[in-house]
Amino acid sequence: MTIGKLELIIKINELPNNVETNKDNWKTFELDCDGRVVSVTVKPKIWKKLEDAAANYPMWVAAIGGKMGESTSNGFVL
């Protein structure tokens, strides 16, 4: 069997409003992707880029990519 690699890209055009910060200052938030809830954790540097884009560009789109992680009750972890 040929082995493949599953990677996902989620596009957003507004900052999430349900953001939590962990002890290392990483940001965790959930996104609703067509009824599936995706839990995303990003480094502080990435979060700063998202904030800057939202503040400076009225029509911005961000692409968040990663591997599909563990399943949750209503989605998965990215």
Secondary structure as the mmCIF struct_conf table of DSSP 4:
data_model
#
loop_
_struct_conf.conf_type_id
_struct_conf.id
_struct_conf.beg_label_comp_id
_struct_conf.beg_label_asym_id
_struct_conf.beg_label_seq_id
_struct_conf.end_label_comp_id
_struct_conf.end_label_asym_id
_struct_conf.end_label_seq_id
STRN STRN1 GLU A 7 ILE A 12
BEND BEND1 ASN A 13 GLU A 14
BEND BEND2 ASN A 17 ASN A 17
STRN STRN2 GLU A 20 THR A 21
TURN_TY1_P TURN_TY1_P1 LYS A 23 ASP A 24
STRN STRN3 LYS A 27 CYS A 33
TURN_TY1_P TURN_TY1_P2 ASP A 34 GLY A 35
STRN STRN4 ARG A 36 VAL A 42
HELX_RH_AL_P HELX_RH_AL_P1 PRO A 44 ASN A 56
TURN_TY1_P TURN_TY1_P3 PRO A 58 MET A 59
STRN STRN5 ALA A 62 LYS A 67
STRN STRN6 SER A 71 SER A 71
BEND BEND3 SER A 73 ASN A 74
STRN STRN7 GLY A 75 VAL A 77
#
